[in-house]
Amino acid sequence: MYKRGFFMFKKNYTFTSESVCAGHPDKICDQISDAIVDAVLNQDPKGRVAVETVVAFNHVFIAGEVTSKAQIDFIQVAKDQITRLGYIDKKLHFTANSPIDCYIHNQSPEIAQGVDNEGAGDQGMMFGFACNETPELMPLPITLAHKLTKQIDTIRENKTLPYLRPDGKSQVTVRYENGKPVAIDKVVIAVPHSEKVDLAEVKNDIFKLVIKPILTQYGFKINKSNIIVNGTGVWHLSGPAADSGLTGRKIVVDGYGGYARVGGGAFSGKDPTKVDRSGAYAARFLAKNIVANKLADKAEVSLAYFIGAKKPLMQEIETFGTNKKSDKIIKDFMNSLLDTSVKGILETLDLRRPIYLPTAAYGHFGKDFLPWEKVA
């Protein structure tokens, strides 16, 4: 019989997660949107932001709400991110000189009324997860996928492989036995490159400089026969000219790679009064601390709010039969660790500050420098 999260209770299975490079069209949008969030919070910690970005062939479109005393040149913020991400070649039909349309207005007064009263700026459910598969207390498939895409970007940016172009993807399939990861069955990489290099060279370089060192770091290896690089052949045209992008379209990549449940809203482009962002961070903080303190090997925390709610409508914990202590002890620990009221989350995790751009690529979780990743 099917059971939600059935693989969590199984002994033997495989699981696949994917990540995307920082220059992926959706991630360009996430980073522009979060750069705007940070720019506003840098000047006005109580600024309200809900901004979406769209990128396409030679065009950028920014829309949403910003209510703040901050003075921000939104178009220049977008230009800075596009340049930083490596879109400087006119051949890609997308640069900082591409036309940018900006349509930003104030937050709805009905929503603002609830936020002004220290309530949630949105409704929805949020989930946070942790497990002891990696030092980051994250699932292994998404952890490896993120490390691979970050390494691809690193060797492009430092010119180790100067033929690489911005954009790219990774995908990792992990084999589990007795509930533990034991092998990497498949690695899939997609990387755009110049016309001057052939696929065989790309595949060899990616194996040597990306796949092998990252898998070795986590104690795994893989045979070249189990690697796919640019499965349809060469890839030259990358970025928004090849595929449009949108803020919030990579929510599974941003979270746990499908290994845990996904909440109702995306993260990027939103100030922390939007609980679909801050609530997800709070849930991860609780789940990670439960696992870090050895109260369970796996933990998934669930929260839910409505617009204007000061406290969650729901706060639940699932440990998938891996708990080392009673449910009461775990719940008491959670309650002592964090007040999950909107005010409690914002203040305890100190979220009203410009810390969000680094979350907009390679996942929002598993990075030790973020406040919701701290172990109490």
N, C-alpha and C positions, 0 to 999 in steps of 0.2 A: 504493500500500500504506500502511495506517495505521502511524504511528510515534508512540510516546509523545512528547507535546509537539510534535506534527507542525507546529503553527503557528510554532514557534520557528525552523524551517528553511524555512518558506515565505516568499515575497516579498510577496504581496498577500493580505490577509485583513482581517476585522474582528474585534474582540474586545470583550466586554462584561464589566464588573465592577459590583458593587453595594456600597453601604455603608448603614448604618443610624444614626439619630440616637442620642444618649446615652440618651434616654428610651424607646427601643424596649424591649419587655418582656425580650427575651433580654439586652440590654445592661444593664438594671436589675440583672439577676441577676449578670452578670459583674462589675459595679461593687460590688455588695454583697459578693460573694465576695472580690474583690481588696482591698476596704477592710478586710476581716477579715485577709487576709494581711498587709497593711501594719501593722495595729494590733498583730498578734502580733510581727512582725519589729522594730517600733519598740521593744518592750520586751525581746524575746528574739531576737537575730539567728540563733540556731540552732533556733528553733521550727519545728515540723513542722505543715504545714497542707494539708489537701485538703478543701475545702468547696464544696458545691453549693447553689445557691439556686433555688427555684421561685417564681414569682409567678403569680397568677391573680386572678379577680374578687374584690376585697376580701380578699386573703389572701397571706401570705408563708410559705414553708416553707424552713428552713435545715437542712442535714444534712451530716455528714462527720466528719473526724477532725482534732483539734488536740491536739498533744502539746507542751506548753510551760509554763514557769513564769510566763508572762504572765497577767495578770488582765484579761480582756476582757468587756465587756458586749455580746455579739453582737447582741442585739435592738436596743440603742441604736445600734450601728453601722449596722444596716439602716435604722432610722428616719432617721438623718442623711442617708443616701444618697437615700432616697425624697424627702425634702424638698428636698435640693439639686437633684435632677433635675426639680423643678417639679410634683410631684404633691401639690398642696395644695388642689385643687378637689374637693369631694365629688361633683360631677356625674360625675367620672371613675370613681367607685366604687373608688378606690385612693388611699390616703394613708398617712402615717406612723402614723395611728391604726388602720389595718387590722390584724386579728389576725396575729401572728407566732408560728409554732411553731419551736422550735429543738431539734434532736437532734444533738448533737456529742459524740463520744467520742474516746478515745486512738487513736493510730496502731497498726495491727496489729504485734505484736511480731516477726513473721517479716520484715516489710518493714523495721522499725526496725533489726533486726540488720544488714542490709546497709548501711543509711545510716550507722549508727554507725561502720562500717568504711570510711567515705569512698567508698561505692559509690552507684550510681544508686538512686533511690527509685521507679523504675518501669521497665518495658521499653518498647520501641517504636523507631520510626524517625522522624527529624526531617529537615526540609529547610530550607535557607536560600537565598534568591535575591537577585540584584541585577542591574540593567541600567542603561545610560546614557541612558534615555529622559527622565528628569527630574532636577532638581538633587538630589532625595532619593535618587537611584539606585534608584528603584522603578518598576514598570510604570506607564504613564500612566493606564490606565483606573481602577485602584484608587486612585491618587493623587487624581485628580479627584473620584471618588465620595466619598472621605473629606473632601476640602475642602468639597464641597457640603453634606454633612450637618453638618459643624462650623459652617459659615456659617449654616445654618438655625437651629441651636441658639443661635448668637451673637445673631442678630436677634430671637429669641424672648426670650432672657434679658435683653437690654438694652432690651427693650420697643420696638424699632424697629417690629416688627409685633406689637402686643400681642394680636392675635386668634389667634395661633398657640398650639397646645397641645403638650405634650411628646409625643414619638414622631415617626416619619418615616423615609423611605428615599430613597435616590438610586440611579440606575443610569446608566452612561455607556457608550456604544458608540463605540469609536475605530476609524477606518479606517487601515490600514497599507499603504504602497506601498514596494516595495523594502526591506521589513523595518523601515521607519521610520514613526512616527505622523504622518499628514499632515492629518487632519481629524476633527472630532467629528460623527458621523452622527446620533446620537440622545442626548437627555438625558431621563430619566424621573425625576420627583419625586413623592413622596407625602407630604403634610403635613396633619395634623389642624388644625382651626380652629373658631372659635366659630360659632354659628348666625347671627350678625349680619353675616356677610360672604359674598358670592357667589363662585363659582368663577372668574369672569372677573377679579375684583380680585385674588384669590389668585395666579392665573397671572401676571398683569402684575407684581405685587410680587415674586414669586419670580424671574422673569426679570431684573428690574431690579436687585434687591438680592442675589441669590444666584448665578444662573447666569452672567450676563454678567461680573461682576467676577472670578469664579473662573476662567472660561475665558480671559479677557483676561490674567490674571496668568501663565498658562502659554502665551500666544501663540496662542490659538485663539478662534474665534467660532462662533456657530451661529444659524441662522434660527429664528424663533419657531415656524415650521411643523414643525420637527423636535423640538419639546419637548412632552412629555406631563406634565401636572400632574393628579394625582388622576384617573387614567384611568377610574374607574367613576363619577365625579361628586364630590359633596361628601364630606368625611370629618369627622365630629364627635366620635364616641366613640373615644378612643385609649387606648393603654396596656394593662395586664393585664386590664382589663374587656372589651376587644375581642379579645385574643389572649394566651394564657398565655406565660410566658417560662421559660427554663432556662439555667443556666450552661453555657457551652461550645458552644452551638448555632450560633454564628456564626463557626466556625473559618476558613472561607474568607474572610469579611470581615476577620477578624483578621490574616490572612496576606497573600497576594498577589493576592487577587481571582480565583483560579482560573488565573492566568497561569503559576504554577509548581506543583509537586507539593505535596500536603498530607500532613503526618505523621499518626501514629496517635492523637494525643491533643490535647485542647484545652489552653489556657494558663491561663485565669483560675481563681482559687481555689486555686492550688497554690504552695507554697513552692519555691524554686529547686533543692532536691535532686531534685525531679521533673524528670527530663531531657526529658520531652516539652515542658516549658517552657524550661528552661535550655539544652538541646541545640539547640532551634530558634533561640534567641538566639545561641548560639555559631556555628551554621551561617550565620546572617545576617551576623554580624560578619566571618566569613571571606569570604563571597561579596562583601559590600560592599567590603571592602578590596582584593580582587582587581580589582574593576572600578574603584575609586577610584584605584588605582595603575596603571591602564591595562594590566593584564596580559590583560584580555579585556573585550569589550563586554557580555557576559552571562555570568553564572556561577551555577550551582546546586550547593550543597554538601549532601551526604547523610551523615547519621550514624545509628548504631543502637546500642542498649544493651540489657542485661537487668538485672533487679532485682539489685542488689549489685555490678554491674560497675563497676570503677574506670576502665576505658578503653573506648572504643567498639569494637564488633564490626566496624563498617564505617565508613570515612571515604573518600568519593569526591567527585570534582569533574567537572562537565559544563559545557563552555563553548560548546556548540552551534556549533562551528566559528568562533567569534569570537576565539579566543585569539591574543594578540600574542607570547606567549612559549611555550616548550616546556612540556609537561606536567610535566616534572621541575622546571623553575624554579618553576612555579606551586605544585606540591606542597611544594617546599622552603620557599617563601614562607609557605604555610599553616602548616607545622610550626614555623617560626620565630616566627610571630605568636601562636599560641595552642596551649597544651597542652590537648587535648580530653578529658583525664581529667575526671571529675566535679569533683575538687578543683581542677584547673587552671582550669576554666570558672568555678567559684564565686569563686575568688580573683582571677583576672585581670580578670574583668568586675565584681568587687565586687558580687555579687548578693544577699548576705545583709543587705539593708537595705530600708526601706519605699519602694519606687520603682514599685510595680505598679499602683496605682489609675489613673494617667494612661494606662496601656496598654489599659485595659478599654473604651475608646471610641475610634473613628476609627483603629483598627489598632495593632498592636504594633511596626510597623516604619516607618521613614521619619521618625522624630522625633529630631532631633539631640541632645536632652538625655539620651537613654537611652544607657547604656554600650555596648551592642552596636551602636550606630550611630556610634561614634567611628572616625575614620580614622587609622590608624597612620602 
